[in-house]
Amino acid sequence: MIIDATEIQDIHFFFKLESFKEVYGILWIFAPIFILVLEITISVLAIVWLEREISAGIQQRIGPEYAGPFGVLQALADGTKLLFKENLIPSRGDIRLFSIGPSISVISIIISYSVIPFSYNFVLSDLNIGVFLWIAISSIAPIGLLMSGYGSNNKYSFLGGLRAAAQSISYEIPLTLCVLSISLLSNSLSTVDIIDAQSKYGFWGWNLWRQPVGFIVFLISSLAECERLPFDLPEAEEELVAGYQTEYSGIKFGLFYIASYLNLLISSLFVTVLYLGGSNISIPYIFVSELFEINKTYGVFVTTIGIFITLAKTYLFLFVSITTRWTLPRLRMDQLLNFGWKFLLPISLGNLLLTTSFQLFSL
């Protein structure tokens, strides 16, 4: 059988086309991940800039203004500086635990972003246990802090790691009970289903109005989980010499701050998803369909509007968290634990029982 040159060229072209399709398919798989990581990075830089500007306004001083226009590149300059600083390791510490601890804190939080629906059908992974996946993965972060404190071979660092673990356990239980109440109301653990359940009645369908007590408990518990004032005992300089971060320098020191802001952003996103309807607009769906004729087939336009709405609600609570940090005084450790175990836990448990009773009587 003789094959001429034209047929050989067609065969080569066919194989090149198939290879191109395979490469395109692989790139298409990683494209959402790359977009999500890019959005998270930009959001963290924006949060750092906002915190510095808001704190400067509250304290009546000048914030960052030289690195870029209005100082927007100050966080990027600080990260670059930390990247090139010397990485010091304690001579008698556990090098493996000392090095792995910061990475665990960051990675465990980044994975949680995979279940956040930023807009309609714009979610990396729509799991039927989405909210509890976030709780399970975020509970790994204190292990990284404890490893960092123990691996530093420093009693102050170890004490800071223990305090971080104790605080996380104390406030994670009320937070989980609030999430369980929302799941009972929505009859689902999927973040997408929770948003869809709130979209039936627009503004009045938000879980904020059906779970006001749970909303307050969730907001306080999320601040404690993020170790924000007035719950920043694990890294309070006055008492613990920067806590578990005492022996760290360079980029490893910066990873703890990245983890803190990532955790703050994910907590605000979950407040938006669980209580404020996510990407749904505040006008009831009936009026939206009559006035604007918004249809889900518009694709990119609807997705962009949904992302904008989600981020607008998220940054509203970021503003509340930042303002709280520079307004309220710090609690003592005994006050912090008593507030979590003796006040928030009974309230969240009672809220869960009331929600369960309401759901049973409504059947």
Backbone torsions as a table, in degrees:
resi	resn	phi	psi	omega
1	MET	NA	125.9	-177.0
2	ILE	-106.5	129.1	179.0
3	ILE	-111.3	124.6	-178.8
4	ASP	-80.3	175.0	-174.9
5	ALA	-66.2	-33.6	-179.3
6	THR	-64.4	-42.6	179.2
7	GLU	-66.5	-36.7	177.2
8	ILE	-63.6	-40.8	177.6
9	GLN	-64.6	-38.5	178.1
10	ASP	-64.9	-39.2	179.4
11	ILE	-65.0	-44.5	178.4
12	HIS	-62.8	-40.0	178.8
13	PHE	-64.3	-39.1	178.8
14	PHE	-63.3	-45.3	179.8
15	PHE	-65.7	-37.9	177.0
16	LYS	-63.8	-39.3	179.3
17	LEU	-65.2	-41.6	178.3
18	GLU	-65.9	-40.4	178.2
19	SER	-64.2	-39.2	178.4
20	PHE	-63.9	-38.8	178.3
21	LYS	-65.1	-38.7	178.5
22	GLU	-65.2	-44.4	178.8
23	VAL	-63.5	-41.6	179.0
24	TYR	-62.7	-40.0	178.1
25	GLY	-63.8	-40.8	178.6
26	ILE	-65.8	-44.1	179.0
27	LEU	-63.4	-36.0	179.9
28	TRP	-67.4	-29.9	177.0
29	ILE	-69.2	-42.4	-177.1
30	PHE	-84.0	-11.7	-178.5
31	ALA	-60.9	-48.0	177.9
32	PRO	-60.9	-36.6	179.3
33	ILE	-65.0	-42.9	179.7
34	PHE	-64.5	-42.0	179.3
35	ILE	-63.5	-41.9	-179.9
36	LEU	-64.3	-44.1	179.3
37	VAL	-63.9	-40.0	178.2
38	LEU	-63.7	-43.1	178.7
39	GLU	-63.7	-41.6	-179.8
40	ILE	-63.5	-43.1	-179.7
41	THR	-62.1	-46.5	179.4
42	ILE	-64.0	-38.7	-179.6
43	SER	-65.5	-40.3	179.1
44	VAL	-64.1	-44.0	177.7
45	LEU	-61.3	-38.9	179.2
46	ALA	-67.5	-37.9	179.8
47	ILE	-65.8	-42.4	178.8
48	VAL	-61.1	-43.9	179.2
49	TRP	-64.6	-42.6	179.4
50	LEU	-63.5	-41.6	-179.2
51	GLU	-63.2	-40.2	179.5
52	ARG	-68.9	-38.2	179.9
53	GLU	-71.2	-43.1	-179.0
54	ILE	-67.3	-43.0	178.5
55	SER	-63.6	-36.8	177.0
56	ALA	-64.8	-39.4	178.0
57	GLY	-66.9	-39.5	-179.9
58	ILE	-66.8	-38.3	-177.7
59	GLN	-92.1	6.0	177.4
60	GLN	55.1	55.0	176.0
61	ARG	-139.9	173.5	-178.6
62	ILE	-89.3	130.0	178.3
63	GLY	-88.1	-161.5	179.0
64	PRO	-64.6	133.9	-176.5
65	GLU	-145.8	-6.5	-173.7
66	TYR	-102.0	-35.3	-178.1
67	ALA	-82.1	95.0	-178.4
68	GLY	81.6	173.7	178.6
69	PRO	-65.6	126.9	-178.2
70	PHE	59.3	19.9	177.7
71	GLY	74.0	21.8	-175.0
72	VAL	-70.2	-19.1	-178.8
73	LEU	-97.4	9.8	-178.1
74	GLN	-65.1	-41.0	179.4
75	ALA	-65.3	-38.7	177.4
76	LEU	-65.7	-38.2	177.2
77	ALA	-65.6	-40.4	178.3
78	ASP	-65.2	-40.7	178.1
79	GLY	-64.5	-39.6	177.4
80	THR	-65.1	-38.6	178.0
81	LYS	-63.3	-45.1	179.0
82	LEU	-64.8	-32.2	-178.8
83	LEU	-64.4	-32.1	-177.3
84	PHE	-100.0	1.3	177.7
85	LYS	-76.6	157.4	-178.8
86	GLU	-67.0	136.6	-179.8
87	ASN	-96.0	104.5	-177.0
88	LEU	-91.5	141.3	179.9
89	ILE	-127.9	130.3	178.2
90	PRO	-59.7	134.9	-175.3
91	SER	-66.4	-32.4	-178.1
92	ARG	-107.1	11.8	178.9
93	GLY	-87.7	170.8	175.8
94	ASP	-84.6	106.9	-172.5
95	ILE	-64.1	-39.1	-177.7
96	ARG	-65.7	-49.9	178.4
97	LEU	-64.7	-38.1	-179.6
98	PHE	-62.8	-35.2	-177.5
99	SER	-86.5	-32.8	-175.4
100	ILE	-81.1	-30.5	-174.7
101	GLY	-51.6	-54.1	179.7
102	PRO	-61.2	-36.4	-179.5
103	SER	-65.5	-40.3	178.6
104	ILE	-62.5	-40.1	-179.6
105	SER	-62.5	-38.7	-178.1
106	VAL	-78.7	-46.9	-175.0
107	ILE	-64.0	-41.0	-178.3
108	SER	-62.6	-30.4	179.1
109	ILE	-81.7	-38.2	-179.4
110	ILE	-62.4	-38.0	-179.8
111	ILE	-61.3	-30.7	-177.9
112	SER	-63.7	-25.3	-179.1
113	TYR	-68.0	-14.7	-177.2
114	SER	-68.6	-19.1	-177.5
115	VAL	-105.3	7.6	-179.8
116	ILE	-87.6	118.5	173.6
117	PRO	-83.8	103.2	-179.4
118	PHE	-73.8	-22.9	178.5
119	SER	-159.2	-177.5	178.9
120	TYR	-64.0	121.4	-179.2
121	ASN	61.0	18.1	177.6
122	PHE	-111.7	73.5	-179.7
123	VAL	-140.1	139.5	-175.6
124	LEU	-68.9	-39.7	-178.1
125	SER	-150.4	110.3	178.6
126	ASP	-90.0	91.3	-178.3
127	LEU	-96.1	150.1	179.1
128	ASN	-77.2	-3.3	174.9
129	ILE	-126.3	38.7	-171.2
130	GLY	-58.4	-49.0	-175.1
131	VAL	-68.4	-36.1	179.3
132	PHE	-77.8	-22.7	171.1
133	LEU	-64.4	-40.8	176.4
134	TRP	-60.8	-45.9	-179.0
135	ILE	-64.8	-42.0	-178.4
136	ALA	-65.6	-42.5	-177.5
137	ILE	-73.8	-39.8	-179.5
138	SER	-66.8	-22.8	177.9
139	SER	-72.8	-9.6	177.3
140	ILE	-79.0	-26.3	-176.7
141	ALA	-56.6	-44.0	177.8
142	PRO	-61.0	-26.0	176.5
143	ILE	-64.0	-39.6	176.6
144	GLY	-63.2	-38.7	177.7
145	LEU	-66.8	-40.2	178.8
146	LEU	-66.5	-39.0	176.0
147	MET	-63.2	-39.5	-179.9
148	SER	-64.9	-44.1	179.5
149	GLY	-65.9	-40.9	-179.3
150	TYR	-71.2	-39.9	-178.6
151	GLY	-71.0	-15.2	-179.1
152	SER	-77.3	-16.3	-177.5
153	ASN	55.6	45.4	-178.8
154	ASN	-137.8	127.2	-175.2
155	LYS	-65.8	-33.0	177.9
156	TYR	-69.3	-41.4	177.6
157	SER	-65.2	-42.3	-179.8
158	PHE	-64.8	-39.7	177.6
159	LEU	-64.5	-39.0	176.7
160	GLY	-64.3	-38.8	176.9
161	GLY	-65.6	-39.4	177.6
162	LEU	-64.9	-41.3	178.3
163	ARG	-65.3	-38.8	178.5
164	ALA	-63.2	-43.0	179.2
165	ALA	-65.6	-43.7	179.6
166	ALA	-62.8	-41.8	179.9
167	GLN	-66.2	-42.1	-179.2
168	SER	-63.1	-43.1	179.4
169	ILE	-65.8	-38.7	-176.4
170	SER	-63.8	-39.1	-174.5
171	TYR	-101.0	-8.4	177.8
172	GLU	-76.0	-29.2	179.9
173	ILE	-68.3	-49.6	174.8
174	PRO	-60.1	-38.1	178.7
175	LEU	-62.3	-42.6	179.5
176	THR	-65.2	-39.4	178.6
177	LEU	-64.5	-36.6	176.0
178	CYS	-65.9	-40.9	177.6
179	VAL	-64.0	-38.7	178.6
180	LEU	-64.6	-36.0	176.0
181	SER	-63.4	-42.0	177.2
182	ILE	-64.2	-38.9	179.4
183	SER	-64.7	-37.0	177.7
184	LEU	-66.7	-40.1	178.4
185	LEU	-65.5	-36.1	-176.9
186	SER	-92.1	-8.6	-177.8
187	ASN	57.7	32.5	-179.7
188	SER	-163.5	155.1	173.4
189	LEU	-103.6	-0.1	179.8
190	SER	-80.7	134.1	179.2
191	THR	-64.3	-34.3	178.5
192	VAL	-66.7	-43.0	179.3
193	ASP	-66.6	-35.2	178.7
194	ILE	-64.4	-40.2	177.1
195	ILE	-67.8	-42.0	179.3
196	ASP	-62.8	-35.9	179.3
197	ALA	-66.3	-28.0	179.6
198	GLN	-86.3	-13.1	-173.9
199	SER	-85.5	-2.6	-175.5
200	LYS	-70.2	-35.5	-175.5
201	TYR	-119.7	18.3	176.4
202	GLY	64.8	-131.5	-175.0
203	PHE	-60.1	-39.2	-177.0
204	TRP	-81.2	-4.7	177.0
205	GLY	-92.1	-2.2	179.3
206	TRP	-64.2	145.8	177.0
207	ASN	-68.5	-12.0	176.4
208	LEU	-59.0	-37.0	-177.8
209	TRP	-84.6	-26.2	178.9
210	ARG	-89.2	-20.5	-179.5
211	GLN	-133.4	60.9	-178.6
212	PRO	-66.3	-39.5	179.1
213	VAL	-67.5	-44.2	177.7
214	GLY	-61.9	-34.6	178.3
215	PHE	-63.5	-44.5	-179.9
216	ILE	-66.2	-43.8	179.6
217	VAL	-63.9	-41.6	179.1
218	PHE	-63.6	-40.9	-178.8
219	LEU	-65.4	-43.7	179.6
220	ILE	-66.6	-43.2	-179.1
221	SER	-65.3	-37.1	178.7
222	SER	-67.2	-35.3	175.2
223	LEU	-63.9	-41.1	178.2
224	ALA	-67.8	-36.3	177.9
225	GLU	-65.3	-34.1	179.5
226	CYS	-83.4	-1.9	-179.3
227	GLU	57.4	44.8	176.9
228	ARG	-98.0	152.5	175.8
229	LEU	-56.3	139.0	7.8
230	PRO	-90.0	26.8	-176.9
231	PHE	-118.2	35.3	-175.0
232	ASP	-101.1	36.7	179.9
233	LEU	-60.2	-36.9	-177.8
234	PRO	-60.9	-21.6	-178.8
235	GLU	-131.3	30.6	179.4
236	ALA	-77.0	119.1	-174.5
237	GLU	-64.1	-34.0	-175.0
238	GLU	-66.2	-29.3	-173.2
239	GLU	-109.1	-32.3	-170.8
240	LEU	-123.6	10.7	-178.8
241	VAL	52.7	53.0	-179.6
242	ALA	70.3	14.1	170.8
243	GLY	60.9	-136.7	-176.9
244	TYR	-66.8	-8.6	-179.3
245	GLN	-91.6	2.7	-170.0
246	THR	-56.1	-45.2	-174.4
247	GLU	-90.3	3.1	-174.3
248	TYR	-93.7	152.0	176.9
249	SER	-149.7	169.2	175.6
250	GLY	65.9	-146.4	-173.7
251	ILE	-69.5	-28.4	177.2
252	LYS	-65.9	-36.7	174.4
253	PHE	-64.0	-39.5	179.0
254	GLY	-68.4	-28.3	-179.8
255	LEU	-62.7	-33.5	178.2
256	PHE	-64.8	-40.0	178.3
257	TYR	-70.6	-35.9	174.9
258	ILE	-62.1	-44.0	178.3
259	ALA	-61.4	-38.5	179.9
260	SER	-63.4	-46.1	-179.2
261	TYR	-73.6	-33.2	174.4
262	LEU	-63.1	-41.8	179.1
263	ASN	-66.3	-38.7	177.6
264	LEU	-63.9	-41.0	179.6
265	LEU	-67.5	-43.3	-179.3
266	ILE	-66.7	-34.9	177.7
267	SER	-66.4	-41.6	178.1
268	SER	-66.7	-36.4	176.7
269	LEU	-64.4	-39.8	178.9
270	PHE	-71.8	-30.5	171.2
271	VAL	-60.7	-42.5	178.3
272	THR	-65.0	-44.2	-176.9
273	VAL	-70.1	-44.0	-172.6
274	LEU	-81.0	-32.0	-170.9
275	TYR	-121.3	-19.8	-174.6
276	LEU	-117.0	18.2	173.4
277	GLY	77.5	8.7	176.2
278	GLY	62.2	-125.1	-175.8
279	SER	-87.2	2.9	-179.3
280	ASN	-73.8	140.4	178.5
281	ILE	-74.3	154.9	-172.6
282	SER	-74.1	-16.6	179.4
283	ILE	-77.6	139.2	179.1
284	PRO	-55.0	150.0	-173.2
285	TYR	-62.4	-31.3	-178.1
286	ILE	-62.4	-47.2	-177.7
287	PHE	-70.8	-33.2	178.5
288	VAL	-63.5	-44.4	-178.5
289	SER	-68.1	-31.0	-179.7
290	GLU	-78.5	-40.4	-173.9
291	LEU	-83.2	-43.2	-170.7
292	PHE	-110.1	-14.5	-178.8
293	GLU	52.5	44.3	179.4
294	ILE	-75.4	124.4	-179.2
295	ASN	-119.6	149.2	-177.8
296	LYS	-70.8	-9.8	-179.8
297	THR	-81.8	-1.1	179.7
298	TYR	-73.4	-13.3	170.2
299	GLY	68.3	-112.6	-171.9
300	VAL	-61.7	-37.9	-178.2
301	PHE	-63.1	-48.5	-179.6
302	VAL	-64.8	-38.9	178.4
303	THR	-63.1	-43.4	179.8
304	THR	-63.5	-43.7	178.2
305	ILE	-63.2	-40.4	178.8
306	GLY	-63.4	-42.0	177.8
307	ILE	-63.3	-41.7	179.6
308	PHE	-62.3	-43.4	180.0
309	ILE	-64.8	-43.5	179.3
310	THR	-61.1	-46.2	-178.8
311	LEU	-68.3	-33.3	178.2
312	ALA	-63.6	-44.4	177.8
313	LYS	-66.9	-38.1	-178.9
314	THR	-65.1	-45.6	-178.1
315	TYR	-70.4	-20.0	172.9
316	LEU	-63.3	-43.3	179.8
317	PHE	-79.2	-24.8	170.8
318	LEU	-63.8	-39.0	176.7
319	PHE	-63.1	-40.8	177.6
320	VAL	-63.0	-42.7	-179.2
321	SER	-65.8	-42.3	-179.7
322	ILE	-67.0	-42.2	178.8
323	THR	-63.8	-37.9	179.0
324	THR	-63.1	-38.3	-178.6
325	ARG	-60.6	-37.5	-175.2
326	TRP	-100.4	18.2	-178.9
327	THR	-122.9	-46.6	-172.7
328	LEU	-92.2	149.2	176.7
329	PRO	-79.5	163.7	-178.4
330	ARG	-79.2	143.6	176.5
331	LEU	-85.8	157.3	169.4
332	ARG	-77.1	163.6	-176.9
333	MET	-64.7	-39.6	179.4
334	ASP	-68.1	-37.7	176.1
335	GLN	-64.7	-39.0	-179.5
336	LEU	-63.4	-46.5	-178.7
337	LEU	-70.7	-39.8	177.6
338	ASN	-63.1	-39.7	180.0
339	PHE	-63.9	-37.4	-179.6
340	GLY	-74.7	-47.4	-173.6
341	TRP	-82.5	-37.2	-173.2
342	LYS	-97.7	-12.2	-177.5
343	PHE	-120.9	-59.4	-175.9
344	LEU	-70.3	-39.1	-178.6
345	LEU	-63.0	-49.5	176.9
346	PRO	-61.9	-37.8	-179.9
347	ILE	-65.8	-45.8	179.8
348	SER	-65.9	-36.4	177.5
349	LEU	-67.4	-42.4	175.3
350	GLY	-62.7	-38.7	177.2
351	ASN	-63.1	-39.2	177.7
352	LEU	-65.7	-41.5	179.2
353	LEU	-65.0	-41.4	177.2
354	LEU	-63.7	-41.4	178.8
355	THR	-64.3	-41.9	178.3
356	THR	-63.8	-42.8	178.9
357	SER	-63.4	-41.2	179.3
358	PHE	-63.7	-41.1	179.7
359	GLN	-67.1	-36.9	-179.8
360	LEU	-69.5	-41.3	-179.8
361	PHE	-71.4	-24.0	-179.2
362	SER	-81.7	-10.8	179.1
363	LEU	-72.6	NA	NA
